[in-house]
């Protein structure tokens, strides 16, 4: 009984790094029980490289281009698929008196606009989020490699969470500039009855009324919403994948089939999506109201909504973003599999760092 308890204590995810390495068999012969030596540990990276042939090198221009294409598909398709839910969520945020909840919102929308009304804003959604996905996923891979080269191998491992946060924030900065015009048009179409029914109607009307400011006045609130969202999306996903392979999946990733790897991707994506929705929801409420109104600033909208007001529509957004994020990661990883792109395994401590810490000979 006590040996079982000791085994669980050593295997827990909050164990000290040195003790965890001892448990993993990486601390060298001095900490191992006497007995015949086992087979040498093989690096997962080397094992994966031995059985896979990639279509391009990791960090090459072709790699970045195909990652960007994966981002276009993952964001464009998923956001367009949930347009009805997004429409109701936006209307709940800008007119909570009329749209009292998610089910009531669907009921009122169907009664006033019919089934076709639920698809309002699909064109700017598809175009805007495809452009955002291109920059978000493509630039994330660029900045991850760039910052990793700046840090060096050992610091990349030690500071990997900070690396994921910095790379995703940098990528999202540019992604939101690409998204802002279409997001502004989408919100006008969805939340202002009679303003415009299509992107072709909305864009010229917005430009005539407010000029280019109509398309970019929401970029700062978008940064407020999307940068924390994307930082959580990438960092939480990367660390969740690492934890799943370490503590849940009973074998190394190199021994998993492509289908099993994609299941892990989907689960990690959904977990990350729930946290994404929560951290970015207040700013999302501000963006929805700001793009509906003329002449308002983000600060004015925030003061008017108050603490309670910025959390309206959170349940709908958790459902939407959780599903959306899981599907995005699933599609993105599927594109990598299809095009045979390099997919590095979960990070392992470099041999040089193990030697510095006295964990190997």
Secondary structure, 3 states (H helix, E strand, C coil): CHHHHHHHHHHCCCCCHHHHHHHCCCCCHHHCCCCCCCCCCCCHHHHHHHHCCCCCCCCCHHHHHHHHHHHHHHHHHHHHHCHHHHHHHHHHHHCCCCCCCHHHHHHHHHHHHCHHHHHCCHHHHHHHHHHHHHHHHHHHHHHHHHHHHHHCHHHHHHCHHHHHHHHHHHHHHHHHHHHHHHHHHHHHHHHCCCCCCCHHHHHHHHHHHHCCHHHHCCHHHHHHHHHHHHHHHHHHHHHHHHHHHHHHCCCCHHHCCHHHHHHHHHHHHHHHHHHHHHHHHHHHHHHHHHHHCCCCCHHHHHHHHHHHHCCCCHHHHHHHHHHHHHHHHHHHHHHHHHCCCCCCCCCCCCHHHHHHCCCCC
